[in-house]
Amino acid sequence: MWWQRTIRSVSDSPKIGEQSGLDAYLSKTVPVWFVAALVLFFTCAIVAFGWYVKRSVYLDDHSPVARGAIAVASFPTDVKKVFKELALRQSGYHADYRYVQAHPDTTDFSGFSPVGSQLKTAIEGLVVRKGPGVPERGWRVIVGGFRIDGSVEDAAVLLSPDLEIVRYWLLAKDSATSADPPSANLTAGLTLLKDGSVIIDSAGSGLRRLDSCSRPIWSIEGGYNHAVTLDDTETTVWTFRHDDAADRAEADKIVQIAVADGKIVREFSVADVIAANPEIDVLELRRYHEAEAHENLRGKPGVWLTDPFHLNDADPLPRDLADRFPMFSAGDLAISARELNLIFVLDPRTLAIKWWRVGDTIRQHDVDWTADGRLSIFNNRMARDYSEIVEIDPATSVKTVVVGHEDVNFYTRVAGMHQRLPGGDILIVSKYQGRVIEVAPNRDKALEFYSLLSERPIVAILSEAAFLPEPALDIAAMPCGKP
């Protein structure tokens, strides 16, 4: 028939008058329409599967079926990650690849020199290049991956005003008490206290305070993440926590923690902020109102899209700067919501939103108050050519680029932080370049740091840095050091 074809197999040694079982099976006719139907069915199934996966990710669906579909769709990427890790290990690099930015923008390190050390412990690979700008004199803390006694560790190192390593803290959770590899707890936020202790946020694995010997003082389990910001009383820090709640606005919380014992002083959710500001809708830009396309429903807010807020910094207004900001009061929080390209100022007592700007920055991080009455922001400019440091005057909403691509040419797609130093320099951490840069007021580079993990070179991720004026720390008074 015109709609049939016969597939036959030639047997290697057929017996006369007989067919092998396989030959007999393959001799059966297969209708073309049946083959076409199978192809159409599998094509439609693949398209439907792809649509379902995309929908599950888009709507942040956590049902077992959705999680299974996403896992299947992620399999090629997971395989690629495995081969990437194997390649790194084959090259002689034996630490977890999540510490690493393997393709730094700068590959010529001939102008860099090793950072000196006063310690007996071998901390290798941290290099510095001095530029034409004049660096400010003080202590510098750099956080990220470092080669310590031959292995790569998640650590913080303290540099003296003479740029020598004088102390370090091991930040990863003890392997004896945690099943996670050290890099799973790669530090996302750190603040250094005057007694040499540090409060660290381990990227969703809890909040901890360690003494100057890296021993735990207290710890809090839970989904704490991003910046840890000390208030000007030095008695509390502000950070974020993501709870396991179906409503994303209920799950994302802003939390104030006591430095002394790690107790929660105050916490509120994004849902609380939304409820307190019924006429200000800047926090609800990433709701998906699917039903409204066909129905005229009232009182149905819709579901949240994936990661609708991504709060990454809450900086309290210091009392000594409050008179520079007449629109606000001491203790008001300047908050960055990355997914909304949003900066806003919130009264943590009443939850009233006092000021906001959307769209002046792109997937930004780290908003700070400045002495000249402006907000300084690390503007990532995700998926653009470069990142930059900008300032916004809340009284006029005028934006100024303070450090741009023509000055330093830095870029990190996510994360990153900066700090305005007392003399006007700006300290910048471009995390996924593994790069710390200090820029002078005339926009000349004063210092530039990398942490090299091998001679290739493989560059470690550097996640945080901080500057403290020279009198701020008394190293001799700290209870112990790392010999």
N, C-alpha and C positions, 0 to 999 in steps of 0.2 A: 504494500500500500504506500501512497505518497507520504503518509504521516508516520511511517515506521522505518526504523533502521535496525539492522542486526549486527551485534558485536560478537565476533568469534575470536577464539584464542587458538593458536596453532600449538598442538601438543608436541613436546619434544620426542616422545616415543609412543605414538598412539597404537593401540591394537586394532587389527582389522575388524571392522564391524562394531567396534566399541568406542565410546567416548569416556574420557576421564570425568570425574565429578565436577572439577573446575571447568572443563571444556563444555560440559553439558549445561552448567549454570550460566556461563558466559554466552552460550548460544541462544539464550532466550531473547526475545525482542523487547526493546525499551522504547516506548513512545516518545517522540520528540516533545510533545506537549507536556509530558510528565517531567522531563528534564528541565524544560523552560519554567514549569511551575515551581520546581525545587529551587532553581536559581532566583526566581522572583521572591520566593518565600524567605530565603536566607538573606537576600538583599534588604527586604523590608524589615527582617528581624534585626539586622545590623543597624539600620537607620533608627529603628525604634529603640534599640539598646543605647545608641549614642544620644538620642533625644532624652531618654530617661536619666542617663548619667548627668547630662548637662543640666537638666531640670533639678536633679537632686542636689548638685553643687550650688546652683543658683539660688535655690530656696532653702539651703542649709538643712536638708532632710537627713535625720539621724536614725531612721528606721532600719531594722536589720537588712531588709531587701536593698535599700539604697546604699547602705554601707558595703554590702557584698558586691553590688554592681560597680561602685567606685573602686573597690579593691581590684576587681577584674580589669577595669579600664586602666588602672595605674600599673598593671603588671609590667608592661614594656619599660616604663620609667624606672621602676624598682630594679629591673634587671640592669639597666644602664648604670644606676648608682652602684650596684654590686661590682660591675666590671671597672668602674672608675676607682673604687676603693682598692680592688685587686691590682690595678695598674700602679697606684701610688705605693702600695706595699712592695710590689715587685721592684720599684725604683729605689727601695731602701728607706722609704718613709713609713714608719710603723705606728703612727698615731692615727686616730680616727679622722677621716678626711673632712669632717664638719668643722674642724678647727681652721680650715685652710681656704685661702683664696689663691688658687693655683695659677691664675693668669693676671699678675699685677700689671697695671698700666705702665709702671716704670720698671724696666728690666735692667737698666744700667745702674749698678750700685757702686761704681768706682769712686764716686764722690763722698761715700758714706764711710764712717769709721765706727768701730765697736764702742759701745757705751761701757765705761769702766765700772768696776765693782769693788766695794770694800768688804765683800762677804767671801767666806771660804767655799760656800756652795757655788757650784758652777752654773751660772745663768748666762747662756750663750745666745748669740744671734740678734740681740737688740742693737740696732745701728742708728746713728744719727748723722745728719748733715746740717751744718750751720750755713745760713744764707746771709745775704747782705743786711737783713734787718737785725735789730738788737733785741735778743730775748730778755724777758723780764727775770729778775732774780727771785727764786722761790723754789718750793718743793713741787714735784710733778709726780702724779700717780698715773700709770698706764695699765690698762686691764686687757687681757686677751690670752692668746696662746704663746707660751715661751718654752724654750728648751732648758730644763732644769735637771741637772745631774743626768743628762743623757736621754731623758724622756720628755715628751711634750705635755705640759700641764696647763690647766685653766688657772690663771694666777693674776695677781696684781703686784706690780713692782713699784717701789718708791725711789725716786731719784732725788738726790741732794741738790741744793742750789748750784753745786759745781758739776751737775749732771753725772753723778756716780750712783750706782745701785747701793742703797744702804739697808733695804728691808724688802721682804716679799711676803705675800700671803697666798697659800694654796686655797683655792676657792671651790673646787669640785667636791661633791659629797663623798664621804668615806665609802670606799668600795665595799667595806665590810657591812655597812648598814644600808646600802642601796644597790638594787639590781641594775640600775642604769649605768651605762658607761659615762666617764667624766664629761665627755662632750655633750651628752644629753642635758647636762646642767650648765652649759656655757653661760657665763654671767651676762645678764642683760642690763643690770643696773647696780651701781655701787656708790656708797657714800662713806667717806673716811672721817672718823671722829678724832678729837684731840688726844684721846688716851691711846690711840693706835689701833683701836678696834674698827671693824668695818661692818656695815649692814649691806647685804647683797641680795639681789633678786636673781634666782637661778633659772630664769626663762621658763616659768610655769611649774617649777619643781619646789616652790616654797620660798619663804623669806627667812634669812638667818643673820644673826650677829655673831661675828667671830672676833676673838681677842687678837692682840698683836702677834700671837704665836699660831694663829689659824685655828685655835681651839674654840668650840661652840660655846657661846654664852646663852643664847636662846634660839629657838627655831619655830617657825609656823608652817605647817603643811598647807597645801592648797595651790590654786592656780594663780599665784602672784606673778606679775609680769611687768616688764618695762622699768621706767625710771624709779629710783628711790631718792626723794628730794627732802633734805633736812630743812626744817623751818628755822627762823632766826633765833628762836629760843633754845635751839639744839636739844629739845626734849622730845620732839616727835618727828616722824617722817611721813610723807605722803607717797602712796603708790597705788597700784591697781590690782584687782583680783577678778578672775572670771570663774563664776560658779556654774554648776551643772543645772541649769534651768532651761526649760523649753522656750521661754520668752527671753530673747537676747537682751532686751532692755533691762530685765530683772537680773540677768546673769552678770552683766558688766557692772562692777562696783568701783567706786573711788574710796580709798581706805586711808585713815590716819592711824599710825602705829606709835606706841610709846617706845622711846629709845631704851629706857631702863630695863623693861621686862618683856617687850614684844606684845603687850596687850593692845587690843583694838580700842582706840579712843573714840573714833567716829567712823561710820561708813554709810554710804548711800548709793543707790543704783541709778543708772541712767533713767530708768522708769520713774524714779522719784523726782529727778530733775525735770523730766517732761511734764509730770503732773503739776509741778510747782510753777510752770511757765506755760499755761494753756494757750497764750496768744503768740508764742515764739516757737516756730516749727523747724528750727534749724537742725534738730536732732532726729527728725523723722523723714529725712530725704531718702533713706534706703529701705522703705517699706514697699512691698509689692501688693498692690490692690487688684488682684486677679479678677475677683468677682465683679468689680465695678465696670469692667468692659461690657458686661451684658445685663447687669442688674443695677437698679437704683437703690442700693442698700444704704441704710443709715446705721451709725454706731458700730460698724465693722471695720476695725483699723487695718486689717490685712497682716500678712506675715513679713518677718524681717528677712532681708537678703543676707547672704553670707557675710559675716564679720561687718556688721553695719556701722560700727563706730571706730574701733581700733584706737581707743584712748591710749596715748603713749607718754604723756607728760602732764603733771599738775604741779605748778610752781607757785608757792604762796608769796604774796607781796610782803617784803620785809618792812618792819616798822620804820626803819631809817630812810626808806624810799617812798613812804606813803604820801608825803607832801608833794612829790613830783607827779602824782597821779590823782588829781582832785576828783576824778570820776569814781574812784575806788577807795576801799578801806584796807588797812593792814590786815593781812590774813586772807584776803580774796585770792582765789586760785585762777591762774592763767592756764588753760587746758588746751591741749592739742588733740583733735579727733582726726586721725589720718585719713580714714576712708571718706570723710566728708569734705576734705580740704578746708577744714574749719578750725579757727582759733576763737575761743570765747573766754570770758571772764565771769566767774561764778562766785557768789557769796556762799561759803560752805555752811553757814548757819541757817540762812533762810532758803537756800538753793535757788535764789533769784539769779537769772542770767542778766548781767549788767551791760554787756557789750559783746559783739561778735563780728567776725569777718569770714566770708566764704569765698574762695577762689583766688585770693591773693597769693596763695601758696599751693603747691601740688604734692600731696602725700607727705606732708611736713612732719618734723619731730622737734622736740626740745625747744619750748618757748620759755624765754627768760625776761625778767624785768630789768631795765637798764637805768643807770643813774640820771640819764637825760630825759626820762619820761616816756620812753618808747618800749615796745616789745620786740625782742630779738628772737629770730626763728631760724632753725636749720631747715631750709627749703630743699627737700630731696629732688624735686622735679622728676618724679619717677617716669622712666621710659623716654626722657628727654636727653639732651647731650651732656648735661653737667648739673651739679648741685650748686647751691649758693647760700650765703648767709644774708638774710634780709631783716629790716626793721620796719615796724608799722607804728605810727603815732596814733594811739587810740582816740585822741581828741579830734584829729583831722582825717584819719584813715589813709594818710599818705604813706606809701611804701617806698623804701629806699634800699637798693642793693648795696650791702656793705662789703662783702667779699664775693666776687663773681668769677666766671670761668677765665677771664683774661688775667686774673691775678694768680690763681692757684691751680685752676683746671682740675678740680676734684669732683668725684661723683660716687655716690652710693645709692643704689636703688631703694633700699630700705635702711632703717636704723640711722645711726649717726648722732652726734651731739656737738655742742660748742660751748665756749665759756668766754665771756668778756673779762680780761684780766685788769687788775687795778691801774696799770699804766697805759691801757688802751690796746694792747695786743689782743688777738682773738685766737684761742686754742680750738682746733677743729679735729674731730675724729671722723674720718671717712671709712666706715667699718669694713665694707667689702672690698676696699682697696688695701686693707690692712695698714692704714696710714694715719699718722697723727701729725698735724701741721700747726705751727704757731706763726701767725701772720702779724706783722708790725702795723701800726696805724697808717703808714704810707703804703701799705699793701705789699711790701717786700716780705718774702719768707724769712723768718728768723731761725726756726728749727724745723726739722722733718725727721720722723722716726718710722722705722719698720722693724718687725720681728721676723728674722729669717730662720726657717726651720731646716734648710738644707742648702747645699751649694748650687742647686739648679737655677735660680732659687725658688723655693716654695715659701710663700709669705703667709704668716699666720693672720687670722682675723684679730683685729684690735677693736674692742667694743666700747671702751670708756676711757676717759682721761680727765684729770682734774689738776688744777693749779692751786697752791696755797702759798700766801706770802711767807717770806722767810721766818718771821717770828711766830708763825701759826702753830708750829709743832716743836715739841721738846723731845727729841728722840731719846736722850739720855734718861728721861723720866718714864719711858715706856717700860713695862715690866719685863719684857724679854725680846730677843731678836732672833734672827735666823743666822747662826754662825756659818 
